[in-house]
């Protein structure tokens, strides 16, 4: 029995998400699919939306970046149908994840967002996750949206330095 292309793409996404212990964002998943010419962006978005709707994956959104994690239903489904995924595709996925694992993990684990508080300030929320563990979770009240936006934009680059500074100061 031949599987349709969207079913194949769903299995591929589940396989990718199962292989990493952190969420992948839309760009990271798209980079693989588009880089290997498996499908186009719009078909992939349709597949991801369908997987979220049917609860095969969980989605969380930070600063307009959607991150996906495999759900228990997705994990169970993959265990039944992983053998239908061609080995050449598994090799492509494994190579992509191996070549990009550090960048993928760093990008997915460093999260920043801001929102307006009740007191008219903006709350900047910055976080670094290592798998399912939160290394640092920081919230700051900021009077200006422009400053809040700049802080969020700088978090990815500065988070390690800030984390080390805080540890050092707390241990003095």
C-alpha positions as CSV (number, residue, x, y, z in Angstrom):
1,X,0.0,0.0,0.0
2,X,1.4,3.4,-1.1
3,X,1.2,6.2,1.5
4,X,0.1,9.7,0.4
5,X,2.7,12.5,0.6
6,X,1.1,14.4,3.5
7,X,1.1,11.2,5.6
8,X,4.7,10.7,4.8
9,X,5.5,14.4,5.8
10,X,3.6,13.9,9.1
11,X,5.7,10.8,9.8
12,X,8.9,12.7,9.0
13,X,8.0,15.5,11.3
14,X,7.2,13.0,14.1
15,X,10.5,11.2,13.5
16,X,12.4,14.6,13.7
17,X,10.6,15.6,16.9
18,X,11.2,12.2,18.5
19,X,14.9,12.3,17.7
20,X,15.5,15.6,19.6
21,X,14.7,16.2,23.3
22,X,13.8,19.8,22.7
23,X,11.1,21.6,20.6
24,X,11.8,22.5,17.0
25,X,10.4,25.7,15.5
26,X,8.8,26.2,12.2
27,X,12.0,27.5,10.5
28,X,14.0,24.6,11.7
29,X,11.6,22.1,10.4
30,X,11.1,24.0,7.2
31,X,14.9,24.3,6.7
32,X,15.1,20.5,6.5
33,X,12.0,20.0,4.3
34,X,12.8,22.8,1.9
35,X,16.5,22.2,1.9
36,X,16.0,18.6,0.7
37,X,13.2,19.6,-1.7
38,X,10.7,17.2,0.0
39,X,7.8,19.7,-0.2
40,X,7.0,23.4,-0.3
41,X,6.4,25.7,2.6
42,X,2.6,25.9,2.2
43,X,2.2,22.1,2.2
44,X,4.4,21.8,5.2
45,X,2.4,24.5,7.1
46,X,-0.8,22.6,6.2
47,X,0.8,19.4,7.6
48,X,2.0,21.1,10.8
49,X,-1.4,22.7,11.4
50,X,-3.2,19.4,10.9
51,X,-0.8,17.7,13.3
52,X,-1.5,20.3,16.0
53,X,-5.3,20.1,15.4
54,X,-5.2,16.3,15.7
55,X,-2.9,16.5,18.8
56,X,0.0,14.6,17.3
57,X,2.2,17.6,18.3
58,X,2.1,20.3,20.9
59,X,2.7,23.9,19.8
60,X,3.9,26.8,21.9
61,X,4.4,30.3,20.6
62,X,7.1,32.8,21.9
63,X,7.6,36.1,20.2
64,X,5.7,34.9,17.1
65,X,7.9,31.8,16.8
66,X,6.0,28.5,16.9
67,X,7.7,25.6,18.5
68,X,6.6,22.0,18.1
69,X,7.0,19.0,20.4
70,X,5.8,15.4,19.9
71,X,2.8,14.5,22.0
72,X,2.1,11.1,23.5
73,X,-0.4,10.4,20.7
74,X,2.3,11.4,18.1
75,X,4.8,9.2,19.9
76,X,2.4,6.3,19.8
77,X,1.5,6.8,16.2
78,X,5.2,7.0,15.2
79,X,5.8,3.7,17.0
80,X,3.2,2.0,14.9
81,X,4.2,3.5,11.5
82,X,7.9,4.3,11.8
83,X,8.7,1.2,9.7
84,X,6.8,2.8,6.8
85,X,9.3,5.7,6.7
86,X,11.9,4.9,4.0
87,X,15.4,4.4,5.4
88,X,16.9,7.0,3.0
89,X,14.6,9.7,4.6
90,X,15.6,8.5,8.1
91,X,19.2,8.9,7.1
92,X,18.5,12.5,5.7
93,X,16.8,13.5,9.0
94,X,19.5,12.0,11.2
95,X,22.3,13.7,9.2
96,X,20.4,17.1,9.4
97,X,19.9,16.7,13.1
98,X,23.5,15.6,13.7
99,X,25.0,18.5,11.6
100,X,22.8,21.1,13.2
101,X,22.1,19.8,16.7
102,X,24.0,22.5,18.6
103,X,22.4,25.3,16.6
104,X,18.9,23.7,16.8
105,X,19.2,23.2,20.6
106,X,20.6,26.7,21.2
107,X,17.9,28.4,19.1
108,X,15.1,26.3,20.6
109,X,16.2,26.6,24.2
110,X,16.7,30.3,24.3
111,X,13.3,32.0,24.6
112,X,12.4,35.7,25.1
113,X,9.1,37.6,24.9
114,X,7.5,40.7,26.3
115,X,3.9,41.8,27.1
116,X,2.2,44.8,28.6
117,X,1.5,44.5,32.3
118,X,-1.5,45.9,34.2
119,X,0.7,48.8,35.5
120,X,1.4,49.9,31.8
121,X,5.0,48.7,32.0
122,X,6.2,45.9,29.8
123,X,7.3,42.6,31.2
124,X,10.3,41.0,29.5
125,X,10.3,37.3,30.0
126,X,13.6,35.5,29.2
127,X,14.3,31.8,29.6
128,X,17.0,29.2,28.8
129,X,15.9,25.6,28.7
130,X,18.1,22.5,28.6
131,X,15.8,19.8,27.4
132,X,12.9,19.8,30.0
133,X,15.0,21.6,32.6
134,X,14.8,25.4,32.9
135,X,18.4,26.8,33.5
136,X,17.2,30.4,34.0
137,X,13.8,32.1,34.0
138,X,14.0,35.9,34.3
139,X,11.2,38.5,34.2
140,X,11.8,42.2,34.3
141,X,9.5,45.2,34.3
142,X,10.6,47.7,31.7
143,X,9.0,51.1,31.1
144,X,9.4,51.2,27.3
145,X,8.2,48.8,24.6
146,X,11.3,49.7,22.4
147,X,13.6,48.7,25.3
148,X,11.6,45.5,25.9
149,X,11.9,44.6,22.3
150,X,15.6,45.3,22.2
151,X,16.1,43.2,25.3
152,X,14.3,40.3,23.8
153,X,16.3,40.6,20.6
154,X,19.6,40.5,22.5
155,X,18.7,37.6,24.8
156,X,19.8,34.8,22.5
157,X,23.3,36.3,22.1
158,X,23.7,37.5,25.7
159,X,21.9,34.8,27.7
160,X,25.0,32.7,28.5
161,X,27.0,35.7,29.7
162,X,24.1,36.9,31.8
163,X,23.6,33.4,33.3
164,X,27.3,33.2,34.2
165,X,27.2,36.7,35.7
166,X,24.2,35.9,37.9
167,X,25.8,32.6,39.1
168,X,29.0,34.3,39.9
169,X,27.3,37.2,41.9
170,X,25.1,34.8,43.8
171,X,28.1,32.7,44.8
172,X,30.2,35.6,46.1
